[in-house]
Amino acid sequence: MEVGTSDSEGTKKKKAKVRKTKEDESLREITIKIRLERINTQEGVTVEALLDSSTTGLVMSLEFARKQEFRLKKINRSIYIRNIDGSFNQERPIEYIVEVNIYYQKHREKIEIDVIEEQK
């Protein structure tokens, strides 16, 4: 990738080449180990969660929720997902949530997680 600069008068200066490395990519993803526990049985699973994926909430795939036997709760009004550019996502809206206890280190919190279908 080339990066160009200009001075305050708009005069273009020399372009510099910037190389992306695998280390650069890994710095953009932060994961933490958390435990998700079913409210009704207090059984659960330890997973690696992506921290700050630019979403405005917590999400879990429908496939994962079913595989782990989390109880799906139908929401009253579907939530339509917007892409980063503001347009509506072409996938199905969010129609379910799961209620779980989430554990991180010594912290425990009861939360609701939006359930999304796998993206194609």
Biopython code that builds the backbone (N, CA, C, O; Angstrom):
import numpy as np
from Bio.PDB.StructureBuilder import StructureBuilder

atoms = [
    (1, "MET", "N", (0.849, -1.157, 0.000)),
    (1, "MET", "CA", (0.000, 0.000, 0.000)),
    (1, "MET", "C", (0.897, 1.223, 0.000)),
    (1, "MET", "O", (1.933, 1.241, 0.665)),
    (2, "GLU", "N", (0.498, 2.248, -0.748)),
    (2, "GLU", "CA", (1.254, 3.488, -0.771)),
    (2, "GLU", "C", (0.500, 4.564, -0.027)),
    (2, "GLU", "O", (-0.722, 4.666, -0.137)),
    (3, "VAL", "N", (1.224, 5.367, 0.729)),
    (3, "VAL", "CA", (0.635, 6.465, 1.467)),
    (3, "VAL", "C", (1.291, 7.742, 0.990)),
    (3, "VAL", "O", (2.514, 7.871, 1.031)),
    (4, "GLY", "N", (0.472, 8.697, 0.532)),
    (4, "GLY", "CA", (0.993, 9.984, 0.073)),
    (4, "GLY", "C", (0.708, 11.063, 1.097)),
    (4, "GLY", "O", (-0.265, 10.966, 1.845)),
    (5, "THR", "N", (1.538, 12.084, 1.141)),
    (5, "THR", "CA", (1.322, 13.194, 2.056)),
    (5, "THR", "C", (1.374, 14.486, 1.264)),
    (5, "THR", "O", (1.890, 14.514, 0.147)),
    (6, "SER", "N", (0.842, 15.558, 1.836)),
    (6, "SER", "CA", (0.953, 16.871, 1.208)),
    (6, "SER", "C", (1.161, 17.900, 2.299)),
    (6, "SER", "O", (0.799, 17.683, 3.456)),
    (7, "ASP", "N", (1.758, 19.043, 1.912)),
    (7, "ASP", "CA", (1.971, 20.090, 2.905)),
    (7, "ASP", "C", (0.734, 20.973, 3.004)),
    (7, "ASP", "O", (-0.280, 20.688, 2.367)),
    (8, "SER", "N", (0.804, 22.037, 3.791)),
    (8, "SER", "CA", (-0.353, 22.890, 4.030)),
    (8, "SER", "C", (-0.850, 23.600, 2.779)),
    (8, "SER", "O", (-2.002, 24.033, 2.739)),
    (9, "GLU", "N", (-0.008, 23.732, 1.755)),
    (9, "GLU", "CA", (-0.414, 24.389, 0.511)),
    (9, "GLU", "C", (-0.923, 23.384, -0.510)),
    (9, "GLU", "O", (-1.237, 23.763, -1.638)),
    (10, "GLY", "N", (-1.012, 22.115, -0.141)),
    (10, "GLY", "CA", (-1.536, 21.095, -1.035)),
    (10, "GLY", "C", (-0.506, 20.521, -1.996)),
    (10, "GLY", "O", (-0.861, 19.750, -2.887)),
    (11, "THR", "N", (0.770, 20.882, -1.832)),
    (11, "THR", "CA", (1.814, 20.350, -2.690)),
    (11, "THR", "C", (2.060, 18.894, -2.319)),
    (11, "THR", "O", (2.323, 18.566, -1.161)),
    (12, "LYS", "N", (1.968, 18.023, -3.330)),
    (12, "LYS", "CA", (2.168, 16.602, -3.050)),
    (12, "LYS", "C", (3.625, 16.317, -2.763)),
    (12, "LYS", "O", (4.525, 16.866, -3.399)),
    (13, "LYS", "N", (3.837, 15.454, -1.800)),
    (13, "LYS", "CA", (5.185, 15.035, -1.432)),
    (13, "LYS", "C", (5.367, 13.578, -1.807)),
    (13, "LYS", "O", (4.440, 12.927, -2.289)),
    (14, "LYS", "N", (6.537, 13.088, -1.588)),
    (14, "LYS", "CA", (6.917, 11.716, -1.919)),
    (14, "LYS", "C", (6.001, 10.695, -1.244)),
    (14, "LYS", "O", (5.598, 10.870, -0.094)),
    (15, "LYS", "N", (5.680, 9.633, -1.972)),
    (15, "LYS", "CA", (4.868, 8.551, -1.425)),
    (15, "LYS", "C", (5.745, 7.558, -0.684)),
    (15, "LYS", "O", (6.851, 7.234, -1.116)),
    (16, "ALA", "N", (5.241, 7.094, 0.417)),
    (16, "ALA", "CA", (5.958, 6.089, 1.197)),
    (16, "ALA", "C", (5.214, 4.771, 1.083)),
    (16, "ALA", "O", (3.983, 4.755, 1.071)),
    (17, "LYS", "N", (5.936, 3.677, 1.000)),
    (17, "LYS", "CA", (5.307, 2.361, 0.945)),
    (17, "LYS", "C", (5.174, 1.805, 2.351)),
    (17, "LYS", "O", (6.116, 1.827, 3.143)),
    (18, "VAL", "N", (3.985, 1.309, 2.638)),
    (18, "VAL", "CA", (3.713, 0.722, 3.940)),
    (18, "VAL", "C", (3.334, -0.730, 3.716)),
    (18, "VAL", "O", (2.460, -1.035, 2.905)),
    (19, "ARG", "N", (3.984, -1.608, 4.425)),
    (19, "ARG", "CA", (3.697, -3.039, 4.304)),
    (19, "ARG", "C", (2.897, -3.500, 5.498)),
    (19, "ARG", "O", (3.218, -3.184, 6.644)),
    (20, "LYS", "N", (1.849, -4.254, 5.213)),
    (20, "LYS", "CA", (1.077, -4.867, 6.294)),
    (20, "LYS", "C", (1.711, -6.207, 6.619)),
    (20, "LYS", "O", (2.124, -6.946, 5.725)),
    (21, "THR", "N", (1.783, -6.507, 7.892)),
    (21, "THR", "CA", (2.328, -7.784, 8.322)),
    (21, "THR", "C", (1.254, -8.558, 9.067)),
    (21, "THR", "O", (0.216, -8.005, 9.429)),
    (22, "LYS", "N", (1.505, -9.824, 9.291)),
    (22, "LYS", "CA", (0.567, -10.636, 10.071)),
    (22, "LYS", "C", (0.429, -10.066, 11.478)),
    (22, "LYS", "O", (-0.641, -10.146, 12.081)),
    (23, "GLU", "N", (1.501, -9.497, 11.997)),
    (23, "GLU", "CA", (1.456, -8.896, 13.327)),
    (23, "GLU", "C", (0.474, -7.728, 13.341)),
    (23, "GLU", "O", (-0.255, -7.553, 14.317)),
    (24, "ASP", "N", (0.440, -6.915, 12.262)),
    (24, "ASP", "CA", (-0.509, -5.806, 12.180)),
    (24, "ASP", "C", (-1.937, -6.322, 12.271)),
    (24, "ASP", "O", (-2.759, -5.742, 12.982)),
    (25, "GLU", "N", (-2.245, -7.406, 11.559)),
    (25, "GLU", "CA", (-3.593, -7.968, 11.570)),
    (25, "GLU", "C", (-3.954, -8.485, 12.956)),
    (25, "GLU", "O", (-5.076, -8.275, 13.415)),
    (26, "SER", "N", (-3.030, -9.152, 13.626)),
    (26, "SER", "CA", (-3.342, -9.717, 14.944)),
    (26, "SER", "C", (-3.545, -8.620, 15.988)),
    (26, "SER", "O", (-4.229, -8.847, 16.986)),
    (27, "LEU", "N", (-2.971, -7.449, 15.780)),
    (27, "LEU", "CA", (-3.145, -6.360, 16.729)),
    (27, "LEU", "C", (-4.554, -5.784, 16.681)),
    (27, "LEU", "O", (-4.976, -5.096, 17.610)),
    (28, "ARG", "N", (-5.271, -6.056, 15.623)),
    (28, "ARG", "CA", (-6.628, -5.532, 15.475)),
    (28, "ARG", "C", (-7.675, -6.436, 16.113)),
    (28, "ARG", "O", (-8.831, -6.033, 16.247)),
    (29, "GLU", "N", (-7.303, -7.630, 16.504)),
    (29, "GLU", "CA", (-8.237, -8.556, 17.130)),
    (29, "GLU", "C", (-7.798, -8.836, 18.558)),
    (29, "GLU", "O", (-6.665, -9.245, 18.812)),
    (30, "ILE", "N", (-8.714, -8.610, 19.477)),
    (30, "ILE", "CA", (-8.444, -8.917, 20.874)),
    (30, "ILE", "C", (-9.516, -9.896, 21.328)),
    (30, "ILE", "O", (-10.710, -9.615, 21.221)),
    (31, "THR", "N", (-9.089, -11.035, 21.831)),
    (31, "THR", "CA", (-10.040, -12.009, 22.342)),
    (31, "THR", "C", (-9.761, -12.253, 23.818)),
    (31, "THR", "O", (-8.629, -12.138, 24.289)),
    (32, "ILE", "N", (-10.826, -12.593, 24.530)),
    (32, "ILE", "CA", (-10.704, -12.933, 25.944)),
    (32, "ILE", "C", (-11.486, -14.217, 26.188)),
    (32, "ILE", "O", (-12.466, -14.502, 25.500)),
    (33, "LYS", "N", (-11.041, -14.986, 27.173)),
    (33, "LYS", "CA", (-11.773, -16.198, 27.551)),
    (33, "LYS", "C", (-12.856, -15.809, 28.541)),
    (33, "LYS", "O", (-12.598, -15.159, 29.554)),
    (34, "ILE", "N", (-14.084, -16.230, 28.218)),
    (34, "ILE", "CA", (-15.216, -15.994, 29.095)),
    (34, "ILE", "C", (-15.993, -17.296, 29.256)),
    (34, "ILE", "O", (-15.828, -18.230, 28.471)),
    (35, "ARG", "N", (-16.819, -17.344, 30.255)),
    (35, "ARG", "CA", (-17.702, -18.495, 30.436)),
    (35, "ARG", "C", (-19.130, -18.012, 30.274)),
    (35, "ARG", "O", (-19.537, -17.030, 30.896)),
    (36, "LEU", "N", (-19.894, -18.709, 29.431)),
    (36, "LEU", "CA", (-21.309, -18.446, 29.241)),
    (36, "LEU", "C", (-22.078, -19.573, 29.904)),
    (36, "LEU", "O", (-21.820, -20.747, 29.640)),
    (37, "GLU", "N", (-23.022, -19.216, 30.764)),
    (37, "GLU", "CA", (-23.741, -20.219, 31.538)),
    (37, "GLU", "C", (-25.246, -20.074, 31.300)),
    (37, "GLU", "O", (-25.795, -18.974, 31.352)),
    (38, "ARG", "N", (-25.900, -21.212, 31.038)),
    (38, "ARG", "CA", (-27.355, -21.215, 30.875)),
    (38, "ARG", "C", (-28.005, -20.824, 32.189)),
    (38, "ARG", "O", (-27.619, -21.314, 33.250)),
    (39, "ILE", "N", (-28.997, -19.938, 32.118)),
    (39, "ILE", "CA", (-29.689, -19.480, 33.319)),
    (39, "ILE", "C", (-30.451, -20.620, 33.981)),
    (39, "ILE", "O", (-30.452, -20.738, 35.206)),
    (40, "ASN", "N", (-31.102, -21.462, 33.172)),
    (40, "ASN", "CA", (-31.986, -22.497, 33.722)),
    (40, "ASN", "C", (-31.255, -23.698, 34.319)),
    (40, "ASN", "O", (-31.812, -24.384, 35.176)),
    (41, "THR", "N", (-30.016, -23.971, 33.888)),
    (41, "THR", "CA", (-29.324, -25.167, 34.387)),
    (41, "THR", "C", (-27.992, -24.882, 35.073)),
    (41, "THR", "O", (-27.417, -25.773, 35.698)),
    (42, "GLN", "N", (-27.505, -23.671, 34.965)),
    (42, "GLN", "CA", (-26.183, -23.275, 35.475)),
    (42, "GLN", "C", (-25.052, -24.091, 34.848)),
    (42, "GLN", "O", (-23.959, -24.164, 35.409)),
    (43, "GLU", "N", (-25.306, -24.697, 33.700)),
    (43, "GLU", "CA", (-24.263, -25.361, 32.925)),
    (43, "GLU", "C", (-23.852, -24.421, 31.811)),
    (43, "GLU", "O", (-24.639, -23.577, 31.381)),
    (44, "GLY", "N", (-22.629, -24.564, 31.345)),
    (44, "GLY", "CA", (-22.196, -23.641, 30.310)),
    (44, "GLY", "C", (-20.975, -24.096, 29.564)),
    (44, "GLY", "O", (-20.608, -25.271, 29.570)),
    (45, "VAL", "N", (-20.352, -23.132, 28.920)),
    (45, "VAL", "CA", (-19.216, -23.390, 28.065)),
    (45, "VAL", "C", (-18.240, -22.218, 28.169)),
    (45, "VAL", "O", (-18.646, -21.062, 28.287)),
    (46, "THR", "N", (-16.948, -22.539, 28.124)),
    (46, "THR", "CA", (-15.914, -21.505, 28.087)),
    (46, "THR", "C", (-15.538, -21.273, 26.631)),
    (46, "THR", "O", (-15.278, -22.219, 25.888)),
    (47, "VAL", "N", (-15.513, -20.002, 26.231)),
    (47, "VAL", "CA", (-15.244, -19.649, 24.837)),
    (47, "VAL", "C", (-14.271, -18.479, 24.774)),
    (47, "VAL", "O", (-14.035, -17.793, 25.769)),
    (48, "GLU", "N", (-13.714, -18.267, 23.596)),
    (48, "GLU", "CA", (-12.940, -17.058, 23.339)),
    (48, "GLU", "C", (-13.883, -16.069, 22.680)),
    (48, "GLU", "O", (-14.485, -16.367, 21.648)),
    (49, "ALA", "N", (-14.012, -14.898, 23.272)),
    (49, "ALA", "CA", (-14.908, -13.872, 22.762)),
    (49, "ALA", "C", (-14.092, -12.768, 22.110)),
    (49, "ALA", "O", (-13.057, -12.352, 22.631)),
    (50, "LEU", "N", (-14.569, -12.301, 20.967)),
    (50, "LEU", "CA", (-13.939, -11.177, 20.282)),
    (50, "LEU", "C", (-14.353, -9.902, 20.993)),
    (50, "LEU", "O", (-15.543, -9.628, 21.144)),
    (51, "LEU", "N", (-13.394, -9.140, 21.419)),
    (51, "LEU", "CA", (-13.643, -7.910, 22.150)),
    (51, "LEU", "C", (-13.615, -6.744, 21.172)),
    (51, "LEU", "O", (-12.656, -6.598, 20.414)),
    (52, "ASP", "N", (-14.640, -5.922, 21.178)),
    (52, "ASP", "CA", (-14.768, -4.739, 20.324)),
    (52, "ASP", "C", (-14.654, -5.073, 18.843)),
    (52, "ASP", "O", (-13.657, -4.772, 18.187)),
    (53, "SER", "N", (-15.709, -5.706, 18.341)),
    (53, "SER", "CA", (-15.760, -6.032, 16.911)),
    (53, "SER", "C", (-16.476, -4.940, 16.136)),
    (53, "SER", "O", (-16.890, -5.170, 15.000)),
    (54, "SER", "N", (-16.633, -3.770, 16.711)),
    (54, "SER", "CA", (-17.323, -2.608, 16.141)),
    (54, "SER", "C", (-18.828, -2.773, 16.128)),
    (54, "SER", "O", (-19.519, -1.970, 15.501)),
    (55, "THR", "N", (-19.360, -3.782, 16.796)),
    (55, "THR", "CA", (-20.801, -3.898, 16.915)),
    (55, "THR", "C", (-21.262, -3.008, 18.065)),
    (55, "THR", "O", (-20.460, -2.568, 18.889)),
    (56, "THR", "N", (-22.552, -2.756, 18.104)),
    (56, "THR", "CA", (-23.078, -1.926, 19.186)),
    (56, "THR", "C", (-23.716, -2.769, 20.281)),
    (56, "THR", "O", (-24.386, -2.237, 21.165)),
    (57, "GLY", "N", (-23.514, -4.061, 20.227)),
    (57, "GLY", "CA", (-24.064, -4.945, 21.235)),
    (57, "GLY", "C", (-23.364, -6.284, 21.220)),
    (57, "GLY", "O", (-22.350, -6.460, 20.546)),
    (58, "LEU", "N", (-23.910, -7.225, 21.967)),
    (58, "LEU", "CA", (-23.366, -8.575, 22.032)),
    (58, "LEU", "C", (-24.144, -9.466, 21.085)),
    (58, "LEU", "O", (-25.371, -9.396, 21.031)),
    (59, "VAL", "N", (-23.435, -10.311, 20.331)),
    (59, "VAL", "CA", (-24.095, -11.201, 19.380)),
    (59, "VAL", "C", (-23.551, -12.620, 19.505)),
    (59, "VAL", "O", (-22.403, -12.839, 19.891)),
    (60, "MET", "N", (-24.418, -13.577, 19.165)),
    (60, "MET", "CA", (-24.078, -14.996, 19.176)),
    (60, "MET", "C", (-24.750, -15.608, 17.954)),
    (60, "MET", "O", (-25.865, -15.223, 17.602)),
    (61, "SER", "N", (-24.090, -16.545, 17.313)),
    (61, "SER", "CA", (-24.697, -17.173, 16.144)),
    (61, "SER", "C", (-25.808, -18.126, 16.562)),
    (61, "SER", "O", (-25.748, -18.742, 17.626)),
    (62, "LEU", "N", (-26.817, -18.237, 15.715)),
    (62, "LEU", "CA", (-27.927, -19.151, 15.955)),
    (62, "LEU", "C", (-27.422, -20.590, 16.051)),
    (62, "LEU", "O", (-27.871, -21.359, 16.901)),
    (63, "GLU", "N", (-26.496, -20.941, 15.181)),
    (63, "GLU", "CA", (-25.924, -22.294, 15.191)),
    (63, "GLU", "C", (-25.261, -22.599, 16.537)),
    (63, "GLU", "O", (-25.472, -23.673, 17.099)),
    (64, "PHE", "N", (-24.461, -21.661, 17.059)),
    (64, "PHE", "CA", (-23.787, -21.850, 18.340)),
    (64, "PHE", "C", (-24.804, -21.954, 19.472)),
    (64, "PHE", "O", (-24.678, -22.818, 20.340)),
    (65, "ALA", "N", (-25.813, -21.078, 19.470)),
    (65, "ALA", "CA", (-26.839, -21.091, 20.520)),
    (65, "ALA", "C", (-27.556, -22.436, 20.565)),
    (65, "ALA", "O", (-27.799, -22.980, 21.643)),
    (66, "ARG", "N", (-27.894, -22.969, 19.397)),
    (66, "ARG", "CA", (-28.577, -24.269, 19.359)),
    (66, "ARG", "C", (-27.654, -25.404, 19.787)),
    (66, "ARG", "O", (-28.059, -26.293, 20.536)),
    (67, "LYS", "N", (-26.414, -25.371, 19.309)),
    (67, "LYS", "CA", (-25.451, -26.423, 19.649)),
    (67, "LYS", "C", (-25.203, -26.480, 21.152)),
    (67, "LYS", "O", (-25.069, -27.561, 21.724)),
    (68, "GLN", "N", (-25.142, -25.318, 21.786)),
    (68, "GLN", "CA", (-24.880, -25.254, 23.230)),
    (68, "GLN", "C", (-26.164, -25.325, 24.063)),
    (68, "GLN", "O", (-26.125, -25.234, 25.290)),
    (69, "GLU", "N", (-27.288, -25.487, 23.385)),
    (69, "GLU", "CA", (-28.602, -25.636, 24.025)),
    (69, "GLU", "C", (-28.999, -24.443, 24.892)),
    (69, "GLU", "O", (-29.598, -24.611, 25.954)),
    (70, "PHE", "N", (-28.659, -23.233, 24.430)),
    (70, "PHE", "CA", (-29.143, -22.038, 25.104)),
    (70, "PHE", "C", (-30.614, -21.864, 24.748)),
    (70, "PHE", "O", (-31.023, -22.156, 23.624)),
    (71, "ARG", "N", (-31.398, -21.396, 25.690)),
    (71, "ARG", "CA", (-32.827, -21.210, 25.465)),
    (71, "ARG", "C", (-33.040, -19.938, 24.638)),
    (71, "ARG", "O", (-32.682, -18.842, 25.068)),
    (72, "LEU", "N", (-33.629, -20.100, 23.442)),
    (72, "LEU", "CA", (-33.907, -18.969, 22.564)),
    (72, "LEU", "C", (-35.191, -18.291, 23.028)),
    (72, "LEU", "O", (-36.202, -18.946, 23.279)),
    (73, "LYS", "N", (-35.130, -16.977, 23.137)),
    (73, "LYS", "CA", (-36.292, -16.200, 23.554)),
    (73, "LYS", "C", (-36.677, -15.265, 22.404)),
    (73, "LYS", "O", (-35.883, -14.417, 21.996)),
    (74, "LYS", "N", (-37.890, -15.422, 21.890)),
    (74, "LYS", "CA", (-38.378, -14.601, 20.779)),
    (74, "LYS", "C", (-38.583, -13.175, 21.278)),
    (74, "LYS", "O", (-39.178, -12.957, 22.333)),
    (75, "ILE", "N", (-38.084, -12.201, 20.507)),
    (75, "ILE", "CA", (-38.279, -10.802, 20.904)),
    (75, "ILE", "C", (-39.546, -10.253, 20.242)),
    (75, "ILE", "O", (-39.971, -10.759, 19.203)),
    (76, "ASN", "N", (-40.135, -9.243, 20.827)),
    (76, "ASN", "CA", (-41.401, -8.691, 20.341)),
    (76, "ASN", "C", (-41.282, -8.030, 18.972)),
    (76, "ASN", "O", (-42.194, -8.130, 18.151)),
    (77, "ARG", "N", (-40.175, -7.363, 18.728)),
    (77, "ARG", "CA", (-39.992, -6.625, 17.482)),
    (77, "ARG", "C", (-38.620, -6.966, 16.897)),
    (77, "ARG", "O", (-37.601, -6.841, 17.576)),
    (78, "SER", "N", (-38.603, -7.398, 15.632)),
    (78, "SER", "CA", (-37.343, -7.750, 14.974)),
    (78, "SER", "C", (-36.411, -6.535, 14.918)),
    (78, "SER", "O", (-36.858, -5.394, 14.801)),
    (79, "ILE", "N", (-35.112, -6.809, 15.004)),
    (79, "ILE", "CA", (-34.097, -5.754, 14.933)),
    (79, "ILE", "C", (-33.363, -5.898, 13.606)),
    (79, "ILE", "O", (-32.724, -6.919, 13.352)),
    (80, "TYR", "N", (-33.453, -4.883, 12.768)),
    (80, "TYR", "CA", (-32.775, -4.905, 11.475)),
    (80, "TYR", "C", (-31.363, -4.376, 11.651)),
    (80, "TYR", "O", (-31.142, -3.356, 12.303)),
    (81, "ILE", "N", (-30.424, -5.075, 11.066)),
    (81, "ILE", "CA", (-29.003, -4.771, 11.239)),
    (81, "ILE", "C", (-28.549, -3.808, 10.150)),
    (81, "ILE", "O", (-28.873, -3.980, 8.975)),
    (82, "ARG", "N", (-27.797, -2.796, 10.556)),
    (82, "ARG", "CA", (-27.217, -1.849, 9.598)),
    (82, "ARG", "C", (-25.730, -2.150, 9.431)),
    (82, "ARG", "O", (-25.042, -2.519, 10.383)),
    (83, "ASN", "N", (-25.258, -1.985, 8.209)),
    (83, "ASN", "CA", (-23.836, -2.123, 7.917)),
    (83, "ASN", "C", (-23.118, -0.855, 8.353)),
    (83, "ASN", "O", (-23.754, 0.135, 8.714)),
    (84, "ILE", "N", (-21.806, -0.888, 8.318)),
    (84, "ILE", "CA", (-21.008, 0.253, 8.761)),
    (84, "ILE", "C", (-21.292, 1.504, 7.928)),
    (84, "ILE", "O", (-21.126, 2.620, 8.421)),
    (85, "ASP", "N", (-21.718, 1.333, 6.666)),
    (85, "ASP", "CA", (-22.033, 2.487, 5.811)),
    (85, "ASP", "C", (-23.458, 3.004, 6.006)),
    (85, "ASP", "O", (-23.881, 3.932, 5.317)),
    (86, "GLY", "N", (-24.205, 2.404, 6.950)),
    (86, "GLY", "CA", (-25.558, 2.855, 7.240)),
    (86, "GLY", "C", (-26.651, 2.116, 6.490)),
    (86, "GLY", "O", (-27.827, 2.248, 6.827)),
    (87, "SER", "N", (-26.284, 1.340, 5.477)),
    (87, "SER", "CA", (-27.282, 0.586, 4.717)),
    (87, "SER", "C", (-27.741, -0.624, 5.530)),
    (87, "SER", "O", (-27.031, -1.094, 6.419)),
    (88, "PHE", "N", (-28.938, -1.121, 5.211)),
    (88, "PHE", "CA", (-29.431, -2.302, 5.917)),
    (88, "PHE", "C", (-28.737, -3.551, 5.403)),
    (88, "PHE", "O", (-28.511, -3.700, 4.202)),
    (89, "ASN", "N", (-28.402, -4.444, 6.319)),
    (89, "ASN", "CA", (-27.788, -5.719, 5.976)),
    (89, "ASN", "C", (-28.819, -6.582, 5.267)),
    (89, "ASN", "O", (-30.005, -6.531, 5.594)),
    (90, "GLN", "N", (-28.375, -7.374, 4.300)),
    (90, "GLN", "CA", (-29.274, -8.203, 3.512)),
    (90, "GLN", "C", (-29.686, -9.487, 4.232)),
    (90, "GLN", "O", (-30.610, -10.170, 3.788)),
    (91, "GLU", "N", (-29.027, -9.822, 5.320)),
    (91, "GLU", "CA", (-29.371, -11.025, 6.073)),
    (91, "GLU", "C", (-30.645, -10.794, 6.882)),
    (91, "GLU", "O", (-31.139, -9.670, 6.979)),
    (92, "ARG", "N", (-31.159, -11.853, 7.450)),
    (92, "ARG", "CA", (-32.386, -11.768, 8.251)),
    (92, "ARG", "C", (-32.175, -10.898, 9.486)),
    (92, "ARG", "O", (-31.058, -10.804, 9.994)),
    (93, "PRO", "N", (-33.239, -10.261, 9.971)),
    (93, "PRO", "CA", (-33.111, -9.447, 11.184)),
    (93, "PRO", "C", (-32.939, -10.333, 12.422)),
    (93, "PRO", "O", (-33.141, -11.546, 12.368)),
    (94, "ILE", "N", (-32.568, -9.710, 13.519)),
    (94, "ILE", "CA", (-32.467, -10.410, 14.792)),
    (94, "ILE", "C", (-33.882, -10.653, 15.306)),
    (94, "ILE", "O", (-34.684, -9.725, 15.414)),
    (95, "GLU", "N", (-34.176, -11.910, 15.621)),
    (95, "GLU", "CA", (-35.509, -12.268, 16.097)),
    (95, "GLU", "C", (-35.492, -12.951, 17.461)),
    (95, "GLU", "O", (-36.538, -13.133, 18.083)),
    (96, "TYR", "N", (-34.286, -13.332, 17.927)),
    (96, "TYR", "CA", (-34.157, -14.041, 19.195)),
    (96, "TYR", "C", (-33.009, -13.456, 20.019)),
    (96, "TYR", "O", (-32.080, -12.841, 19.496)),
    (97, "ILE", "N", (-33.116, -13.673, 21.321)),
    (97, "ILE", "CA", (-32.021, -13.389, 22.248)),
    (97, "ILE", "C", (-31.830, -14.622, 23.123)),
    (97, "ILE", "O", (-32.703, -15.488, 23.188)),
    (98, "VAL", "N", (-30.697, -14.693, 23.786)),
    (98, "VAL", "CA", (-30.497, -15.678, 24.849)),
    (98, "VAL", "C", (-30.089, -14.917, 26.110)),
    (98, "VAL", "O", (-29.354, -13.931, 26.047)),
    (99, "GLU", "N", (-30.579, -15.391, 27.248)),
    (99, "GLU", "CA", (-30.173, -14.835, 28.534)),
    (99, "GLU", "C", (-29.140, -15.777, 29.126)),
    (99, "GLU", "O", (-29.373, -16.982, 29.227)),
    (100, "VAL", "N", (-28.008, -15.230, 29.514)),
    (100, "VAL", "CA", (-26.925, -16.042, 30.066)),
    (100, "VAL", "C", (-26.271, -15.316, 31.234)),
    (100, "VAL", "O", (-26.382, -14.099, 31.377)),
    (101, "ASN", "N", (-25.598, -16.082, 32.049)),
    (101, "ASN", "CA", (-24.649, -15.512, 32.996)),
    (101, "ASN", "C", (-23.313, -15.522, 32.277)),
    (101, "ASN", "O", (-22.921, -16.535, 31.697)),
    (102, "ILE", "N", (-22.620, -14.407, 32.313)),
    (102, "ILE", "CA", (-21.297, -14.330, 31.697)),
    (102, "ILE", "C", (-20.282, -14.130, 32.816)),
    (102, "ILE", "O", (-20.472, -13.309, 33.713)),
    (103, "TYR", "N", (-19.209, -14.897, 32.741)),
    (103, "TYR", "CA", (-18.154, -14.832, 33.738)),
    (103, "TYR", "C", (-16.851, -14.407, 33.066)),
    (103, "TYR", "O", (-16.459, -14.955, 32.036)),
    (104, "TYR", "N", (-16.197, -13.431, 33.661)),
    (104, "TYR", "CA", (-14.854, -13.046, 33.239)),
    (104, "TYR", "C", (-14.050, -12.796, 34.505)),
    (104, "TYR", "O", (-14.371, -11.913, 35.302)),
    (105, "GLN", "N", (-13.014, -13.581, 34.671)),
    (105, "GLN", "CA", (-12.212, -13.564, 35.891)),
    (105, "GLN", "C", (-13.142, -13.700, 37.091)),
    (105, "GLN", "O", (-13.815, -14.724, 37.209)),
    (106, "LYS", "N", (-13.212, -12.720, 37.983)),
    (106, "LYS", "CA", (-14.067, -12.836, 39.176)),
    (106, "LYS", "C", (-15.403, -12.113, 39.002)),
    (106, "LYS", "O", (-16.174, -11.996, 39.954)),
    (107, "HIS", "N", (-15.673, -11.635, 37.805)),
    (107, "HIS", "CA", (-16.901, -10.878, 37.548)),
    (107, "HIS", "C", (-17.980, -11.783, 36.957)),
    (107, "HIS", "O", (-17.692, -12.619, 36.100)),
    (108, "ARG", "N", (-19.219, -11.617, 37.413)),
    (108, "ARG", "CA", (-20.363, -12.342, 36.869)),
    (108, "ARG", "C", (-21.474, -11.346, 36.602)),
    (108, "ARG", "O", (-21.730, -10.445, 37.402)),
    (109, "GLU", "N", (-22.130, -11.524, 35.460)),
    (109, "GLU", "CA", (-23.218, -10.633, 35.103)),
    (109, "GLU", "C", (-24.259, -11.394, 34.294)),
    (109, "GLU", "O", (-23.907, -12.214, 33.446)),
    (110, "LYS", "N", (-25.525, -11.131, 34.546)),
    (110, "LYS", "CA", (-26.607, -11.704, 33.750)),
    (110, "LYS", "C", (-26.869, -10.745, 32.588)),
    (110, "LYS", "O", (-27.126, -9.558, 32.789)),
    (111, "ILE", "N", (-26.798, -11.288, 31.364)),
    (111, "ILE", "CA", (-26.947, -10.427, 30.185)),
    (111, "ILE", "C", (-27.845, -11.090, 29.147)),
    (111, "ILE", "O", (-28.115, -12.289, 29.206)),
    (112, "GLU", "N", (-28.300, -10.278, 28.197)),
    (112, "GLU", "CA", (-29.029, -10.771, 27.034)),
    (112, "GLU", "C", (-28.128, -10.591, 25.822)),
    (112, "GLU", "O", (-27.525, -9.534, 25.636)),
    (113, "ILE", "N", (-28.041, -11.633, 24.999)),
    (113, "ILE", "CA", (-27.211, -11.598, 23.793)),
    (113, "ILE", "C", (-28.115, -11.774, 22.579)),
    (113, "ILE", "O", (-28.936, -12.691, 22.533)),
    (114, "ASP", "N", (-27.957, -10.885, 21.591)),
    (114, "ASP", "CA", (-28.704, -11.012, 20.336)),
    (114, "ASP", "C", (-28.215, -12.229, 19.572)),
    (114, "ASP", "O", (-27.016, -12.506, 19.533)),
    (115, "VAL", "N", (-29.142, -12.955, 18.967)),
    (115, "VAL", "CA", (-28.809, -14.154, 18.202)),
    (115, "VAL", "C", (-28.939, -13.820, 16.716)),
    (115, "VAL", "O", (-29.995, -13.381, 16.260)),
    (116, "ILE", "N", (-27.860, -14.030, 15.970)),
    (116, "ILE", "CA", (-27.860, -13.740, 14.537)),
    (116, "ILE", "C", (-27.658, -15.019, 13.739)),
    (116, "ILE", "O", (-27.024, -15.965, 14.207)),
    (117, "GLU", "N", (-28.200, -15.036, 12.538)),
    (117, "GLU", "CA", (-27.964, -16.176, 11.667)),
    (117, "GLU", "C", (-26.610, -16.020, 11.016)),
    (117, "GLU", "O", (-26.099, -14.908, 10.879)),
    (118, "GLU", "N", (-26.024, -17.149, 10.610)),
    (118, "GLU", "CA", (-24.709, -17.113, 9.968)),
    (118, "GLU", "C", (-24.745, -16.237, 8.724)),
    (118, "GLU", "O", (-25.706, -16.274, 7.955)),
    (119, "GLN", "N", (-23.694, -15.451, 8.534)),
    (119, "GLN", "CA", (-23.590, -14.598, 7.356)),
    (119, "GLN", "C", (-23.113, -15.422, 6.176)),
    (119, "GLN", "O", (-22.226, -16.264, 6.318)),
    (120, "LYS", "N", (-23.694, -15.185, 5.022)),
    (120, "LYS", "CA", (-23.311, -15.943, 3.812)),
    (120, "LYS", "C", (-22.197, -15.268, 3.072)),
    (120, "LYS", "O", (-21.754, -15.766, 2.037)),
]
sb = StructureBuilder()
sb.init_structure("model")
sb.init_model(0)
sb.init_chain("A")
sb.init_seg("    ")
for serial, (resi, resn, name, xyz) in enumerate(atoms, 1):
    if name == "N":
        sb.init_residue(resn, " ", resi, " ")
    sb.init_atom(name, np.array(xyz, "f"), 0.0, 1.0, " ", f" {name:<3s}", serial, name[0])
structure = sb.get_structure()
